[in-house]
Amino acid sequence: MTAESLRRLCLARPSAVEEFPFGPETSVFKVGGKMFALTALDAWPLRVSLKCEPCLAEALRAEHTAVRPGYHLNKRHWITVTLDDSLSDELVIGLIEDSYELVVNGLPKRERELVRSQAP
């Protein structure tokens, strides 16, 4: 997965936006003002931090060396995935979608309904 495909995947989610609160080198993808993905798109190897259910995060870390605890994030709820081709694109896409959904589900009801109304 390339940096540009990662960026497109994140921005394809309804109401997703890209911001740079940590400087121009770090892309933060948000929905409803809450972060669901964090990456340095120019870094090599490319890594992305994603929100994840704690049980799934543990299982992924045990099974894949490319999945580590979230870098500078809550290690229980966040994972950092190295996009080194050891994981299938399908798995990475699923993790991005899950992260997005976890964040949307945590939004206040009114905000959540607004985001969901914009889904195709």
N, C-alpha and C positions, 0 to 999 in steps of 0.2 A: 504494500500500500504506500502510495506516495503522499507527500505533504499536501499537495493540491487535492487529491481524492479524499483525504481525511478532512480537510477544510470543507469541501463540498458536501460530504456526508453530514457533518455537524450542522451546517447552515441549511440543509434540506429539511430539517425538522421544523414543524410549525412554530412560528414566533421566535425561532432561534436567532441570536445576534452574536457578533464577534466584537469583543472589546479588548483593550490593551491596558488594564489597570496596573500591571507590573512592568510596563515599558514596552517598546515597539517589538521586542523579540519574542514576547510571550503572548500567544493568542488564548483568550478565555472565551469559551462559548457558553452563553447563558440563555435561559428561558425564564421569563417572569422575574428577571433580576437575579436569578440564582444560577450558579455555575454548574454545568454538567460535564464539561470537558476542558482540559487545560493542556497546552502543548507549546513547545518551541518549534515552530514549523521549519526553521532553518537548521535545527540540530541534527547531528548524525551520531548514533542511530536515532531515528525518529521515535519519540515516545509520546504517549498520551495518558493523562491521568483521568480516570473515570469513576463516578460513584458506582457502588456495587453492594448488593446484599451481603452482609457479613459471612453467611455460610457459603455462598457462592465464591466470594473472594478467597476464603480459606482453601476451598477445593481447587480453584484455579491456580493459586500460588503453589499448591502441592503438586499439581500435574504439569505445570508449564514454567520453565525457568524464565520465560519472557514476561511473566506476570509477577510483579513485586508489590509490596505494600506501598500505598500512596506516598510519593515523595513530597515532604513538607505538608502533608495533609493527614486527616484522621485515618490512621492505619486500619481501623476496623471497617470503615465505610468507603474507603477509596483504594483503588489499585492504580499502579502505573504499569502500562503495557508497552513493551519495546516492540516496535513494528519491524522485526528483522526477518520476516517471511517464515518464522517457525510456527506461527499461528495462521489459520486460514482466514481469508478475508471475511468469510461468513461469520466466523466467531467474533472477529473484531467489530463488524457491523452490528451484530447482536449485542455486544457489550456497550456500544455507543447508544443504541436504541434503548437498552435497559437503563443506562445512566440517565438519559433524557426523561424516560418515564418515571423513574424514581423521584427526580426533581419535580416534574409536573405534579405527581401525586402528592408531594409535600407542600404545594402552593396553597394559599387560601382558596376556598371554594370558588369565589367569584373570578379570581385570576385563572384558576384551573379550567373553569368553564369557558372563559374567553379564549384560552390557548386551544382547547379542544374544538371550539367552534371554527377555528381557522384551519383545522386538519382537512385534507381532501376527502 
